[in-house]
């Protein structure tokens, strides 16, 4: 192929989910498309600490954080959000010009944070119309009564029609259909492609190695995690209370606090779990979290896209506590999976140590019995392979255009 450069945009205002999914896709692409280079624009502070294969690199945007629904603030710089917004928008356009991608992949937010992508989208259409622009979307964004009027208000439907060549939905229509629920206009709906869920794979050797390294053999293991950890304290606070009676029954736990958990909350949890260190192993963060999930007898987590999809793909018995603010995305997804018997939902309004312990024990009993619900018809986890095929198609089209 004449050109093999792809630019990813991941806005990353809170948590690890958007970046982790984009990095999973990018890493798969460079391993399966010879000579491909993927550059990722991200606002995530810890991006460089993630393991990435040769062919993937990062450009760090100034960090922001989500203060409320559609409200953002600067994370580190003592300047106004308006100034940081201008900087981010300019950086994105400068990188596009310098890197000269043939495919621009935007994660989940068609306009970017506060429409910061609009100058770049207009530039590409006017000056570089050969560049194909694709939106990757989660299966669930929020309730339709929130998404649809908001998208009309800020011009998302117009942008999808004017700028985007395709929309790759990382989900399955059989479980959740955003094209219908979010009222895609006919021309936009025709550009949507359901790719299946995107999940990372684990080799058997990884799981065996971790079992031996951390002496996790011969007893049930519960893995508890809360994504980036920025708002994960209530979940792990409850789990810290549940861990003691679980340990008394010989049940091992592995707890991930997340890189974004505030220091005082991190210290509190470590101090409370330290007396249980014979049975409880605690990490701030590890890039191989998915391998720990694979070895678990049961899991406790929030209900973000990556974790829930990986748990269902592994057929793990999972107790999830979905985030319900500032949007209902996690609750909607978790309830959809729960309706098919694929996980247990503990609503945050009733979350406490006893409630969580009970859910974990139910999961452990089911795991011990070897029971697992069947996947709904039409649900699969082939997202990475289908996205790779879409990328190959776009790159081949560009090559033909260059040759002509």
C-alpha positions in Angstrom: 0.0 0.0 0.0 1.3 3.5 -0.9 0.3 5.0 2.5 -0.4 3.3 5.7 -1.0 5.9 8.3 -4.0 6.1 10.6 -4.7 8.8 13.2 -6.9 8.0 16.2 -8.6 10.7 18.3 -9.6 9.7 21.9 -10.8 12.7 24.0 -10.2 11.0 27.4 -11.8 13.4 29.9 -12.4 10.7 32.6 -11.2 7.2 33.2 -9.3 4.8 30.9 -12.1 3.3 28.9 -12.0 5.3 25.6 -8.2 5.1 25.4 -8.0 1.4 26.3 -10.5 0.5 23.6 -8.8 2.6 21.0 -5.4 1.2 21.9 -6.8 -2.3 21.7 -8.0 -1.6 18.2 -4.7 0.2 17.2 -2.5 -2.6 18.5 -4.6 -5.3 16.7 -4.4 -3.3 13.4 -0.6 -2.9 13.4 -0.1 -6.6 14.2 -2.3 -7.6 11.2 -1.6 -5.0 8.6 2.0 -4.9 7.4 3.7 -1.6 7.5 0.9 0.3 9.3 1.6 3.2 11.6 -1.0 4.4 14.0 -0.7 7.7 15.9 -3.1 8.3 18.8 -4.2 11.7 20.0 -5.2 11.4 23.7 -5.7 13.5 26.8 -4.9 10.6 29.1 -2.1 11.4 31.5 -0.9 7.8 31.7 -1.0 7.0 28.0 2.8 6.4 27.7 2.7 3.8 30.5 0.5 1.5 28.4 2.3 -1.2 26.5 1.9 -0.6 22.8 3.4 -2.6 19.9 5.9 -1.2 17.4 3.9 1.0 14.9 1.8 2.7 17.6 2.7 6.1 19.2 1.0 8.8 21.1 0.5 12.6 21.0 -0.6 14.0 24.4 -3.3 16.7 24.4 -3.6 19.0 27.5 -5.7 17.1 30.0 -9.3 18.0 30.9 -11.9 16.4 33.1 -15.6 16.2 33.0 -17.1 18.4 35.7 -20.8 17.5 34.8 -23.0 16.7 31.8 -21.3 18.4 28.9 -19.2 20.5 31.2 -15.4 20.4 31.2 -12.5 21.9 33.1 -8.7 21.9 32.8 -7.1 19.1 34.8 -3.6 20.5 35.4 -3.0 23.9 33.8 -3.9 27.0 35.7 -5.5 28.6 32.7 -9.1 28.8 31.4 -10.8 25.9 29.7 -11.4 28.1 26.7 -7.6 28.5 26.3 -7.0 24.8 26.6 -9.8 24.1 24.2 -8.2 26.3 21.6 -4.8 24.6 22.2 -6.3 21.2 21.8 -8.2 22.1 18.6 -5.0 23.6 17.1 -2.9 20.6 18.1 -5.3 18.2 16.5 -5.3 20.1 13.2 -1.5 20.5 13.3 -1.0 16.8 13.8 -3.3 16.0 10.9 -1.3 18.2 8.7 2.0 16.9 9.7 1.2 13.2 10.0 -1.0 13.2 6.8 -3.1 10.1 7.6 -5.3 8.4 5.1 -7.8 7.3 7.7 -8.9 9.5 10.7 -10.7 7.5 13.4 -12.7 9.4 16.0 -13.7 7.6 19.2 -17.3 8.1 20.3 -17.6 11.9 20.3 -18.3 13.0 16.7 -17.5 16.7 17.3 -14.8 16.2 19.9 -14.9 17.8 23.3 -16.9 21.0 23.0 -16.7 20.7 19.2 -12.9 20.9 19.2 -12.7 18.7 16.1 -14.8 20.9 13.9 -11.9 22.9 12.5 -10.1 19.7 11.6 -13.1 18.0 10.1 -13.8 21.1 7.9 -10.1 21.2 6.9 -10.0 17.6 5.9 -13.1 17.8 3.8 -11.9 21.0 2.0 -8.2 20.4 1.7 -7.8 16.7 1.9 -11.0 15.1 0.7 -9.2 11.8 0.1 -8.8 11.2 3.8 -11.6 8.9 5.1 -13.2 9.8 8.4 -14.7 7.1 10.6 -16.5 7.3 14.0 -16.2 4.4 16.4 -19.1 4.1 18.8 -19.9 2.1 21.9 -23.1 0.1 21.8 -24.7 2.4 24.5 -24.2 6.1 25.0 -27.1 7.1 27.3 -30.8 7.1 27.3 -32.3 8.2 23.9 -34.3 11.0 25.6 -31.0 12.6 26.5 -28.9 11.8 23.4 -31.4 12.7 20.6 -32.3 16.2 21.7 -28.7 17.0 22.7 -27.4 15.8 19.3 -29.9 17.9 17.5 -29.0 20.9 19.6 -25.3 20.8 19.0 -25.4 19.6 15.4 -24.1 16.0 15.7 -26.6 14.6 13.1 -25.4 17.2 10.6 -21.7 16.4 11.3 -22.3 12.7 10.9 -23.9 13.4 7.5 -21.4 16.0 6.3 -18.1 14.6 7.5 -18.2 10.9 8.4 -17.8 8.2 5.8 -18.7 5.3 8.1 -19.7 4.6 11.7 -18.3 1.5 13.3 -20.5 0.4 16.2 -18.6 -1.8 18.7 -21.6 -3.8 19.6 -24.3 -6.1 18.4 -27.7 -5.0 17.1 -29.4 -8.0 18.8 -28.6 -6.6 22.2 -28.7 -2.8 21.7 -29.4 -0.9 18.5 -28.1 2.7 18.7 -29.0 3.3 15.0 -32.7 3.0 15.9 -32.7 4.2 19.5 -30.7 7.4 18.7 -32.7 8.1 15.5 -29.9 8.1 12.9 -31.2 9.9 9.7 -31.5 7.5 6.8 -28.2 8.6 5.1 -26.3 8.3 8.3 -27.9 4.9 9.1 -26.7 3.5 5.8 -23.1 4.3 6.9 -23.4 2.4 10.2 -21.6 -1.0 10.5 -22.2 -3.3 13.5 -18.8 -4.8 14.1 -19.4 -6.9 17.3 -17.9 -6.3 20.7 -14.2 -5.3 21.0 -12.3 -7.4 23.6 -8.7 -8.1 24.3 -7.6 -11.7 24.2 -5.5 -13.6 26.8 -3.1 -16.4 26.2 -3.3 -19.4 28.5 0.3 -18.9 29.4 -0.4 -15.5 30.9 -3.0 -16.9 33.3 -0.8 -19.8 34.3 2.1 -17.4 35.0 0.0 -15.1 37.2 -1.4 -17.9 39.2 2.0 -19.2 40.1 3.6 -15.7 40.6 1.0 -14.5 43.1 0.1 -18.0 44.6 -3.4 -17.9 43.4 -3.7 -21.7 42.9 -6.0 -24.0 44.8 -8.6 -21.5 46.1 -11.4 -19.4 44.6 -10.2 -16.0 43.5 -12.2 -12.8 43.3 -10.9 -9.9 41.2 -12.2 -6.4 42.1 -11.5 -3.4 39.9 -12.9 0.1 39.2 -11.5 1.2 35.9 -9.3 4.3 36.3 -10.4 4.7 39.9 -11.4 8.3 39.7 -14.8 7.6 41.1 -14.2 4.0 42.2 -13.9 4.5 45.9 -17.5 3.7 46.9 -17.2 0.3 45.1 -13.9 -0.7 46.6 -14.9 0.7 50.0 -17.8 -1.8 50.0 -15.5 -4.5 48.8 -13.0 -3.8 51.5 -15.7 -4.6 54.0 -16.7 -7.8 52.1 -13.1 -9.0 51.8 -12.8 -9.9 55.5 -15.6 -12.5 55.7 -14.5 -13.8 52.3 -10.9 -14.2 53.5 -12.2 -16.0 56.6 -13.6 -18.6 54.2 -10.2 -19.0 52.4 -11.3 -16.9 49.4 -8.5 -15.0 47.8 -9.0 -11.5 46.4 -7.0 -9.3 43.9 -7.9 -5.6 44.1 -7.0 -3.0 41.5 -7.4 0.6 42.7 -6.8 2.4 39.4 -4.2 5.1 38.5 -6.7 8.0 38.9 -7.9 7.2 42.5 -7.2 10.2 44.8 -4.2 9.6 47.1 -6.2 9.8 50.4 -8.7 7.2 49.2 -5.9 5.0 47.9 -4.1 5.2 51.3 -7.4 4.4 53.2 -8.1 1.3 51.2 -4.5 0.0 51.4 -4.5 0.5 55.2 -7.7 -1.4 55.6 -6.7 -4.3 53.3 -3.2 -4.6 54.7 -4.2 -6.9 57.7 -5.7 -9.2 55.1 -2.6 -9.4 53.0 -2.4 -13.2 53.3 -5.6 -13.4 51.3 -5.8 -10.0 49.5 -3.3 -8.7 46.9 -3.6 -5.0 46.0 -2.3 -3.2 43.0 -2.6 0.5 41.9 -2.6 -0.5 38.3 -1.3 -3.3 36.0 -1.6 -3.4 32.2 -2.5 -7.1 32.3 -5.7 -6.7 34.3 -7.6 -8.7 31.6 -5.4 -11.7 32.4 -6.3 -11.4 36.1 -10.0 -11.3 35.1 -9.4 -14.5 33.1 -8.2 -16.4 36.1 -10.9 -15.2 38.4 -13.6 -17.4 39.9 -15.8 -14.3 40.2 -15.4 -10.6 39.6 -16.5 -7.2 41.1 -16.3 -4.1 38.9 -18.1 -1.1 37.6 -19.9 -1.6 34.3 -17.8 0.2 31.7 -17.7 -1.1 28.1 -14.3 -2.8 28.2 -14.7 -4.7 31.4 -18.2 -5.9 31.0 -17.6 -7.1 27.4 -14.4 -8.9 28.4 -16.2 -10.5 31.3 -19.1 -11.7 29.2 -16.7 -12.9 26.5 -14.8 -15.0 29.1 -18.2 -16.2 30.6 -17.2 -15.0 34.0 -19.6 -14.8 36.9 -19.6 -11.0 37.5 -21.1 -8.7 40.1 -21.2 -5.1 38.6 -22.0 -1.8 40.2 -22.8 0.6 37.3 -22.0 4.3 37.3 -25.3 6.3 37.0 -23.9 9.8 36.8 -23.5 11.8 34.6 -25.1 9.3 32.3 -26.9 6.0 32.4 -24.7 4.2 29.8 -23.3 1.7 32.3 -26.6 0.9 33.9 -28.3 0.3 30.5 -25.6 -2.0 29.3 -25.4 -3.9 32.6 -29.2 -4.4 32.7 -29.2 -5.7 29.1 -26.6 -8.3 30.0 -28.4 -9.1 33.3 -31.6 -9.8 31.5 -29.8 -12.6 29.7 -28.3 -14.0 32.9 -24.8 -12.9 32.0 -24.1 -10.8 35.2 -25.5 -9.6 38.4 -26.2 -5.8 38.9 -25.9 -4.2 42.2 -27.3 -0.7 42.0 -25.1 2.0 43.6 -28.1 3.2 45.7 -28.1 -0.1 47.6 -24.3 -0.7 47.6 -22.7 -1.7 50.9 -20.4 -4.5 52.1 -23.2 -6.9 52.9 -25.0 -6.5 49.6 -21.7 -6.9 47.7 -20.6 -9.9 49.7 -23.9 -11.6 48.9 -23.6 -11.0 45.2 -20.0 -12.3 45.2 -21.0 -15.5 47.0 -23.8 -16.1 44.5 -21.3 -15.7 41.7 -18.9 -18.1 43.4 -21.6 -20.7 43.8 -22.5 -20.4 40.1 -18.9 -20.7 39.1 -18.5 -23.8 41.3 -21.6 -25.3 39.7 -20.1 -24.6 36.3 -23.4 -22.8 35.2 -23.3 -20.2 32.5 -26.1 -18.6 30.6 -26.1 -18.9 26.8 -25.2 -15.9 24.8 -28.1 -14.2 23.0 -28.4 -15.0 19.3 -26.5 -12.5 17.3 -24.0 -11.5 20.0 -20.4 -12.0 19.3 -16.9 -10.6 20.1 -15.4 -10.4 16.6 -15.1 -6.6 16.7 -11.4 -6.4 16.1 -11.5 -8.7 13.1 -14.4 -6.8 11.5 -12.8 -3.4 12.1 -9.5 -4.7 10.5 -11.5 -5.7 7.4 -13.1 -2.2 7.3 -9.6 -0.6 7.6 -8.2 -2.8 4.8 -11.0 -1.8 2.6 -10.5 1.9 3.1 -6.7 1.7 2.7 -7.2 -0.4 -0.5 -9.6 2.2 -1.9 -7.1 5.0 -1.1 -4.3 3.1 -2.9 -6.5 2.7 -6.0 -7.2 6.4 -5.9 -3.5 7.2 -5.6 -2.7 5.0 -8.6 -5.5 6.5 -10.7 
